[in-house]
Amino acid sequence: MKKEIWMVTILVLVATISAGVLGFVNVTTRPMIKRNELRKLRESVLGSVNISYEQDKLEDKFKSEIKEQEIKGEKFYLRYGDEGNLREVAFRVSGSGFQGPISAIISLKPDLETIVGMRILDHQETPGLGARISEPDFLSQLEGKIVKPQLLIVQNPGDANNKVDAITGATRTSKAVQGIINDHVSKVRNKILTEKVMERLSHE
């Protein structure tokens, strides 16, 4: 009986210590994780609008080039020209991929139809296959493409202005990205950045 009590005591002690260590690690690393996530976000926003920067001057470049604004609960990243004209609108898009969630930053021209660029924030797709959605060869295809009525990611897209080449061997991931872009851009264009809102943003 004493042996059993001793074993239970040891197990409880080990569990308590482990929980304490995990809690400590979580508390101490959380600020670092948040900083890294913010840095990745800002790198992705600047990358999506084709702004180059020096790594040690990321913060200054972001603040000088991008205006953050929340509209109807959604965060937008606006870039204005020297004359004060709106040049690009960037925002987060996300949804289910083949292996797990995919999130990205997409940037559009003020017409909310033409893609300026896109950068992947996070994904869980298969290395060498679906994970290629984060590579420049895939992302560069999106530049200048039209998302109205919808973007299509297909094999052998030809010269259509709303089609890009799907990733060979990763059809499901390609279709997932297609759906994420189309669904979120449609929502933003029709329910958040209405003509009235865009008119106001264009003159700020």
C-alpha positions as CSV (number, residue, x, y, z in Angstrom):
1,M,0.0,0.0,0.0
2,K,2.8,2.4,0.9
3,K,4.5,1.6,-2.4
4,E,1.4,2.5,-4.3
5,I,1.0,5.8,-2.4
6,W,4.6,6.6,-3.1
7,M,4.2,5.9,-6.8
8,V,1.1,8.1,-7.0
9,T,2.9,10.9,-5.2
10,I,5.8,10.7,-7.6
11,L,3.5,10.8,-10.6
12,V,1.6,13.8,-9.2
13,L,4.9,15.5,-8.5
14,V,6.3,14.9,-12.0
15,A,3.1,16.1,-13.6
16,T,3.0,19.2,-11.5
17,I,6.7,20.0,-12.3
18,S,6.1,19.3,-16.0
19,A,3.1,21.6,-16.1
20,G,5.0,24.3,-14.3
21,V,7.9,24.1,-16.8
22,L,5.6,24.2,-19.7
23,G,3.7,27.1,-18.3
24,F,7.0,29.0,-17.7
25,V,8.2,28.3,-21.3
26,N,4.9,29.4,-22.7
27,V,5.0,32.7,-20.7
28,T,8.6,33.5,-21.5
29,T,8.4,32.6,-25.2
30,R,5.1,34.2,-26.0
31,P,6.4,37.7,-26.5
32,M,9.1,36.4,-28.9
33,I,6.5,34.4,-30.9
34,K,4.3,37.5,-31.1
35,R,7.3,39.6,-32.4
36,N,8.2,37.0,-35.0
37,E,4.5,36.8,-36.2
38,L,4.3,40.6,-36.5
39,R,7.6,40.7,-38.4
40,K,6.4,38.0,-40.8
41,L,3.2,39.8,-41.3
42,R,5.0,43.1,-42.1
43,E,7.4,41.4,-44.4
44,S,4.5,39.7,-46.2
45,V,2.6,43.0,-46.6
46,L,5.6,44.8,-48.1
47,G,6.4,41.8,-50.3
48,S,2.9,41.7,-51.6
49,V,3.2,45.3,-52.9
50,N,6.7,44.7,-54.2
51,I,8.5,47.0,-51.7
52,S,12.1,46.2,-51.0
53,Y,13.7,46.9,-47.7
54,E,16.7,46.3,-45.6
55,Q,16.1,43.7,-42.8
56,D,17.3,46.1,-40.0
57,K,14.9,48.8,-41.3
58,L,11.8,46.8,-41.7
59,E,9.8,48.7,-39.1
60,D,10.7,52.1,-40.5
61,K,9.9,51.0,-44.0
62,F,6.6,49.5,-43.1
63,K,5.5,52.6,-41.1
64,S,6.5,55.0,-43.9
65,E,4.9,53.0,-46.7
66,I,1.8,51.4,-45.2
67,K,-1.3,52.7,-43.4
68,E,-3.1,50.2,-41.3
69,Q,-6.9,50.6,-41.0
70,E,-9.6,48.4,-39.5
71,I,-12.9,48.3,-41.3
72,K,-15.8,46.2,-40.1
73,G,-13.5,44.1,-38.0
74,E,-11.0,43.4,-40.7
75,K,-7.5,44.8,-40.9
76,F,-6.4,46.4,-44.1
77,Y,-2.9,47.6,-45.2
78,L,-3.1,50.6,-47.5
79,R,-0.4,52.0,-49.7
80,Y,-0.7,55.5,-51.1
81,G,1.3,57.2,-53.8
82,D,3.2,60.5,-53.5
83,E,0.1,62.4,-54.6
84,G,-2.1,60.8,-51.9
85,N,-3.8,58.4,-54.4
86,L,-4.5,54.9,-53.2
87,R,-2.2,52.4,-55.0
88,E,-2.8,49.1,-53.3
89,V,-5.0,47.4,-50.7
90,A,-3.6,44.4,-48.8
91,F,-5.4,42.1,-46.4
92,R,-5.2,38.6,-44.9
93,V,-6.9,35.7,-46.6
94,S,-7.2,32.3,-45.0
95,G,-8.9,28.9,-45.2
96,S,-8.5,25.2,-45.3
97,G,-5.7,23.7,-47.4
98,F,-5.2,20.0,-48.2
99,Q,-3.1,19.3,-45.0
100,G,-4.2,22.1,-42.8
101,P,-5.0,25.8,-42.6
102,I,-3.4,28.3,-45.1
103,S,-3.1,32.0,-44.4
104,A,-1.7,34.6,-46.7
105,I,-1.5,38.3,-47.4
106,I,-2.9,39.4,-50.8
107,S,-2.6,42.8,-52.3
108,L,-5.0,44.2,-54.9
109,K,-5.2,47.4,-57.0
110,P,-7.9,49.8,-56.0
111,D,-10.3,48.2,-58.5
112,L,-10.3,45.2,-56.1
113,E,-10.0,43.0,-59.2
114,T,-6.3,43.0,-60.1
115,I,-3.8,41.1,-58.0
116,V,-0.6,43.0,-57.2
117,G,1.0,40.2,-55.3
118,M,0.6,37.6,-52.6
119,R,2.8,36.1,-49.8
120,I,2.1,33.0,-47.7
121,L,2.1,33.6,-43.9
122,D,1.5,30.0,-42.8
123,H,0.7,26.6,-44.2
124,Q,1.0,22.9,-43.4
125,E,1.2,21.5,-46.9
126,T,3.5,18.7,-48.1
127,P,7.1,19.7,-48.6
128,G,8.0,19.5,-52.3
129,L,4.4,19.4,-53.4
130,G,1.7,21.6,-51.9
131,A,4.3,23.6,-49.9
132,R,5.4,25.1,-53.3
133,I,2.5,27.6,-52.9
134,S,5.0,29.7,-50.9
135,E,7.7,29.7,-53.7
136,P,8.3,32.7,-56.0
137,D,7.6,30.6,-59.1
138,F,4.0,30.0,-58.0
139,L,3.3,33.4,-56.4
140,S,4.7,35.4,-59.3
141,Q,2.1,33.9,-61.6
142,L,-0.6,35.7,-59.6
143,E,0.8,39.2,-60.3
144,G,-1.5,41.1,-62.7
145,K,-4.2,38.4,-62.7
146,I,-7.9,39.2,-62.4
147,V,-10.1,37.9,-59.6
148,K,-13.4,38.9,-61.1
149,P,-15.6,36.9,-61.6
150,Q,-13.0,34.5,-60.2
151,L,-9.4,33.3,-60.3
152,L,-8.8,29.9,-61.7
153,I,-5.8,27.7,-60.8
154,V,-5.6,25.0,-63.5
155,Q,-3.3,22.9,-65.6
156,N,-2.3,24.5,-68.8
157,P,-3.9,27.9,-68.2
158,G,-2.9,29.5,-71.5
159,D,-2.9,33.3,-71.6
160,A,-6.2,33.9,-69.8
161,N,-6.0,36.9,-67.5
162,N,-7.8,35.1,-64.7
163,K,-5.9,31.8,-64.8
164,V,-2.6,30.6,-63.3
165,D,-0.8,27.2,-63.6
166,A,-1.6,24.7,-60.9
167,I,1.2,23.0,-59.0
168,T,1.9,19.6,-60.5
169,G,1.1,16.8,-58.0
170,A,-0.7,19.2,-55.7
171,T,-4.1,19.7,-57.3
172,R,-6.0,19.8,-54.0
173,T,-3.7,22.4,-52.6
174,S,-3.9,24.5,-55.7
175,K,-7.7,24.3,-55.6
176,A,-7.7,25.2,-51.9
177,V,-5.7,28.4,-52.7
178,Q,-8.1,29.2,-55.5
179,G,-11.0,28.9,-53.2
180,I,-9.4,30.9,-50.4
181,I,-8.6,33.8,-52.8
182,N,-11.9,33.9,-54.5
183,D,-14.0,33.5,-51.3
184,H,-12.2,36.1,-49.3
185,V,-11.8,38.7,-52.1
186,S,-15.5,38.4,-53.0
187,K,-16.4,38.9,-49.3
188,V,-14.2,42.0,-49.0
189,R,-15.3,43.5,-52.3
190,N,-19.0,43.0,-51.7
191,K,-19.5,43.3,-48.0
192,I,-16.6,45.4,-46.6
193,L,-14.8,47.6,-49.2
194,T,-18.0,48.8,-50.9
195,E,-17.9,51.6,-53.5
196,K,-18.7,54.1,-50.8
197,V,-15.9,52.9,-48.6
198,M,-13.4,52.8,-51.4
199,E,-14.3,56.3,-52.4
200,R,-13.5,57.5,-48.9
201,L,-10.2,55.6,-48.8
202,S,-9.1,56.9,-52.1
203,H,-9.3,60.5,-50.9
204,E,-7.7,60.1,-47.4
